[in-house]
Amino acid sequence: MRISQKYSHLNGEEYLLVHHGDLYEEIKDVISSVDAERLRTKKSKEQRKKGQMLYDPTALNKEFKKLFKQKKWQSSRYSYYVTTDYLLMQELLSIPFDRQGEHLIQRGHRAPFYSYKQTDFVKEGIAIEVQFGKYSFVAYDLFVKHLLFYSGGVINVGIEVLPMKTMQSEMSSGIAYYEGEVYNILRHGRNNPPVPLLILGVEP
């Protein structure tokens, strides 16, 4: 596969070039190692594309996962306690996770509960999400997951890998595509989401 277009949000690509040029090249190498044509194995049952052989998103994700794991990229989990009190939430950001529950109890929460977010590929403060899934999954990555890992000090930049529209048109309906997701970010304004991002549009 190849990178056809890229969008740098809040200097995401510039950060990589200055601080992690070697890892940026590693990411490009992984993308170029994926043979998408070999993974055009899904026979469509949709009326509009019935009988066509489409790119299999599950197989694509598995291939990326295998290749990134070979390069020692590992999954990372960010755990946190939940509160709807904004000021209390700000306090929790500076408290280690293993003390957050006790802090909430002291502040009047009788049964605090925790949650977590997980990303598949993290290395040296860089998170990568390879997304050949539905539109909602990408919005969640960009506006929730990357932002939470960034504000929690786990990462310094998030990368989202998406199919170009030309590739998405040869996949199942409802798959997100690069042009559409970059448009959504631009519509939110130059500083939203407040996390450095690099969005890569790929195709065979």
Buried (B, 14 or more C-beta within 10 A) or exposed (E): BEBBBBBBBBBBBEBBEEBBEEBBEBBEEBBEBBEBEEBBEBEBEEEEBEEEEBBBBEBBBEBBBEBBEEBEBEEBEBEBBEBEEEEBEEBBEEBEBEEBBEBBEEBEBEEBEEEEBEBBBBBEBBBBBBBBBBBEBBBBBBBEBBBBBBEBEBBBBBBBBBBBBBBBEBBBEEBBBBBEBBEBBEEEEEEBBEBBBBBBBBBB
